[in-house]
Amino acid sequence: MISLQFLATALVVCIIPGTGVLYTLAIALGQGRRASVWAALGCTVGIVPHLLAAIFGLAAILHSSALLFNVVKWAGIAYLLMLAYQAVKEGGTLAIRADRSAGSGWAICRRAALINILNPKLSAFFLALLPPFLSGNAATATVEMATLGGVFMALTFVIFLAYGLFAAQARDWILSSDRIRRWLNRSFAALFAALAARLAMERA
């Protein structure tokens, strides 16, 4: 069940930078090491609803209902565009500033969780990723999927945390240059907007 092939596949998926990694990096650069831990935790927690949907077959309902899929999709698009705005807005929650200290951990965690919760493709991803690694015993399928999902979540947290801690190490150097800060804020905003555009093209 938990084979080297599964671990390698999950590791590659987690390492590839996506929206969660982008958010964790922005938080780490803007608010430091402690904030990056909350961001990594939130991104991991946001996986739970999609994992449960895959385990209990709810993912199929989401992707067979165009209305439900589009509601979640457009909520996700709006949220990504809001994050893009917050990256360039003066005093925005994602803007990197020299005078900024870490914000509320729970707020950082909640915003991170919403990134994954509002991604309608994530439940289908788990529905495609996990079954090939099951033993084939129908009686233990639910437990096996939950176990594989738990391992995937643990890898997600560790890898995202590594991204965040690495970015936090570079924070002092980043904060010493107004030009670099402005460039990073605009870059994060552009990337969030690009991810919103990509999500807009997704179909159920």
C-alpha positions in Angstrom: 0.0 0.0 0.0 2.5 2.6 1.1 5.1 1.7 -1.5 8.2 3.5 -2.7 6.3 4.3 -5.9 3.5 6.0 -4.0 6.0 8.0 -1.9 7.9 9.0 -5.0 4.7 10.1 -6.8 3.4 12.0 -3.7 6.8 13.7 -3.2 6.9 14.9 -6.8 3.4 16.2 -6.6 4.1 18.1 -3.4 7.4 19.6 -4.5 6.0 21.1 -7.8 5.1 24.7 -6.8 1.4 25.5 -6.9 -0.9 28.0 -5.3 -0.2 26.7 -1.8 3.5 26.9 -2.2 3.1 30.4 -3.6 1.0 31.5 -0.6 3.5 30.0 1.8 6.4 31.7 0.2 4.6 35.1 0.2 3.7 34.7 3.9 7.3 33.6 4.8 8.9 36.5 3.0 6.4 39.0 4.4 5.9 37.8 7.9 8.7 35.4 8.9 9.3 31.9 10.1 6.4 31.5 12.5 3.9 32.7 10.0 5.3 30.2 7.4 4.5 27.3 9.8 0.8 28.5 10.0 0.7 28.8 6.2 2.0 25.3 5.7 -0.5 24.0 8.3 -3.4 25.7 6.6 -2.5 24.4 3.2 -2.4 20.9 4.6 -5.7 21.3 6.5 -7.3 22.5 3.3 -6.7 19.1 1.8 -9.0 17.3 4.3 -12.4 18.1 2.6 -11.2 16.9 -0.8 -9.6 13.7 0.7 -12.9 12.9 2.5 -14.8 13.6 -0.7 -12.6 11.1 -2.6 -12.8 8.5 0.1 -16.6 8.6 0.4 -17.3 9.1 -3.3 -18.5 12.7 -3.0 -15.9 13.8 -5.6 -17.9 12.1 -8.3 -21.0 14.1 -7.3 -19.0 17.4 -7.5 -17.7 16.7 -10.9 -21.0 15.4 -12.3 -22.8 18.5 -11.2 -21.8 21.4 -13.5 -23.5 23.9 -11.2 -21.8 22.8 -8.0 -18.4 22.6 -9.8 -18.8 26.1 -11.2 -19.9 27.6 -7.8 -16.7 26.2 -6.2 -14.6 27.2 -9.2 -15.7 30.8 -9.4 -15.4 31.2 -5.6 -11.8 29.9 -6.0 -11.1 32.4 -8.9 -12.5 35.3 -6.8 -10.3 34.3 -3.9 -7.1 34.0 -6.0 -7.8 37.5 -7.4 -8.3 38.8 -3.9 -4.9 37.4 -2.9 -3.4 39.0 -6.0 -4.8 42.3 -4.9 -3.6 41.8 -1.3 -0.1 41.3 -2.7 0.1 44.7 -4.3 -2.2 46.7 -2.1 -0.4 49.0 0.4 -0.8 47.3 3.7 -2.3 44.2 2.1 -2.2 40.9 3.9 0.3 39.4 1.5 2.3 42.6 0.8 6.0 42.4 1.8 6.9 45.4 3.9 10.0 46.3 6.0 7.9 47.2 9.0 5.7 44.1 9.0 5.5 41.6 11.9 3.7 38.3 11.9 -0.1 38.5 11.8 -2.6 36.2 13.5 -1.6 32.6 13.1 -5.2 31.4 12.8 -5.9 34.0 10.1 -2.9 32.9 8.1 -4.0 29.3 8.5 -7.6 30.0 7.5 -6.6 31.9 4.4 -4.2 29.1 3.4 -6.9 26.4 4.0 -9.3 28.3 1.7 -6.8 28.1 -1.2 -7.2 24.3 -1.3 -10.8 24.1 -0.2 -11.9 26.3 -3.1 -10.0 24.2 -5.7 -12.6 22.0 -7.3 -10.1 19.8 -9.1 -8.4 18.6 -5.9 -11.0 16.0 -5.0 -10.8 14.5 -8.5 -7.0 14.5 -8.1 -7.2 12.3 -5.0 -9.8 10.1 -6.7 -7.2 9.5 -9.5 -4.1 9.4 -7.3 -5.0 7.0 -4.5 -6.9 4.0 -5.9 -4.0 2.6 -8.0 -2.0 2.1 -4.8 -4.8 0.2 -2.9 -4.4 -3.5 -2.2 -7.6 -4.4 -4.0 -9.3 -5.6 -0.8 -12.7 -3.9 -0.8 -13.1 -4.4 3.0 -10.0 -2.2 3.7 -10.3 0.3 0.9 -11.6 3.1 3.0 -8.9 2.7 5.7 -6.2 2.4 3.0 -7.3 5.5 1.2 -7.4 7.4 4.5 -3.9 6.1 5.3 -2.5 7.1 1.9 -4.2 10.5 2.2 -2.6 11.0 5.7 0.8 10.2 4.3 0.2 12.7 1.5 -0.8 15.4 3.9 2.3 14.8 6.1 4.5 15.1 3.0 2.6 18.3 2.0 3.2 19.9 5.4 6.9 19.0 5.6 7.6 20.2 2.1 5.6 23.4 2.3 7.3 24.1 5.7 10.7 23.6 4.0 9.7 26.1 1.3 8.5 28.6 4.0 11.6 28.3 6.2 13.9 28.7 3.3 12.1 31.8 2.2 12.1 33.2 5.8 15.9 32.8 5.8 16.1 35.2 2.9 13.7 37.7 4.5 16.3 40.1 5.9 18.0 40.4 2.6 14.7 41.0 0.8 13.6 43.6 3.3 16.8 45.6 2.8 15.8 46.5 -0.8 12.7 48.5 -1.7 13.2 47.5 -5.4 13.2 43.8 -4.6 10.1 44.1 -2.4 8.2 45.9 -5.0 9.2 43.4 -7.7 8.2 40.5 -5.5 4.9 41.9 -4.6 4.1 42.5 -8.3 5.3 39.0 -9.1 3.2 37.3 -6.5 0.2 39.3 -7.7 0.8 38.3 -11.3 1.2 34.6 -10.4 -2.0 34.6 -8.3 -3.9 36.2 -11.2 -2.4 33.7 -13.7 -3.5 30.8 -11.5 -7.0 32.4 -11.3 -7.0 32.5 -15.1 -5.9 28.9 -15.4 -8.7 27.8 -12.9 -11.2 29.7 -15.1 -10.4 27.4 -18.0 -11.0 24.2 -15.9 -14.0 22.1 -16.8 -15.9 19.6 -14.6 
